[in-house]
Amino acid sequence: MTLFPLIVQFAEHCLVSWPWMIPLFFSGFFLYKTAAAFLLLKPGRGWRALLLIVLSGVTGMVIWVGDNNLLFTFPVFFVVFLACSKGNRTGRLAVTVIFFCLILSVCALLDTYYAHFMHAIGRDSYFFYSNKLIRPVLCGLFYRTVRDRLPGRMPHLSPQLWKLVLFLAVMPLSSLLAVVLLTQNKFDSPALYAASMNLGLAVLPFVFITALTLLYAILVLADHEHLEESEKLSELRAAYYQSLQREETQMRTLRHDLRNHLTAIRGLVAEGESRRAVDYIDQLAGSAAVQGGRRLCANDTANAVLTAKADAMRREGIQAEIAVSLPETLPVDDVDLCALLGNALDNAIEAAVQAPEPWISVRCRAEKGLFMLRVENAALGVPQPELSTSKEDKTAHGFGLPGMREIAERCSGSLETRAEPGKFELIACLPLNG
């Protein structure tokens, strides 16, 4: 009998307050659309629904300067954000910190200073309703402002840059936690209350602006990274086409001198110099003009990368076995394809040259809706599974594997590495949805 009144009271509360959940839903929706552009969300509607619900709930959280609700919101927000996303851990954590500062700083400003203003003008009864409506309006304006600038996929940054962004994001987070949590006794005296209010008014806008600046910085850094990868691809293509032009020039020269070559060979045969004639033919057959350009696959981007890396293997004295079957077009971004193949082969070359008998085997094909890449190489001893660089300048090398893993995860694929004595193997598999 005692439980029934509680159930009735809860039902009445839901019936009265449920219309005000609609503005919270719109607030969460606009924030979800923005956050989804900076995170690689896990597949499945359940994860996306969970993130949407938490964002909607957090935007409606009552947070003011001196309140401890922030302390309870903090772990829930971080756990859900990290659980609903995948990919680079440092990057996910940095984005989580930034959005936490962005959302909670606005909540603290509204619940502290807007509430204080409404109380000062004698409109306390209007605060509840207007506060519920202001939040979706602000979130909607924010999303509309940044919508055209949002990336179509999670920004790709190097591990060092993600660490830098996370380090910078800790500063506004510390300021937010300090100004909200360390002023819990502000009501004990008018002087402490005034100092706490002034401190929050100075710090909370700084937290909000810093969070916005960091989001913009991520976009700028991602554009810079993409531009660098595009330049690498352009350089590979330029070198490949220059080699084709050289071979075409050599072929024209060979055709022009073909009569002279045949006359020389005939003269050697007529004089009984068969051995010299055979050597002359072998020399002619070994020329680049006769061998012609190498076409390892039909895809121009992959072919440019593979031929450049094949030349590097030959210069390093690495025995290479390359079998690639790719169509002219692939539903994979050219920059991603270049980074995937280029980093895989760069790491393989770096490891193979240290082995007593260097060799590399490359298998790549696209069939049955899958892009499959398998690179095996000789290695000295037992290589590390994550294939960290052996070069002294670790700030500039050795981060190919995290980048490849990020590409595979972003494309809903997988990347695996296997290490055993004297051998390293990398296998990447991407679904081709195009």
Summary of the structure (lengths in Angstrom):
residues: 434
radius of gyration: 31.4
end to end distance: 61.7
largest distance: 121.6
contacts: 1331
relative contact order: 0.07
helix: 67%
strand: 10%
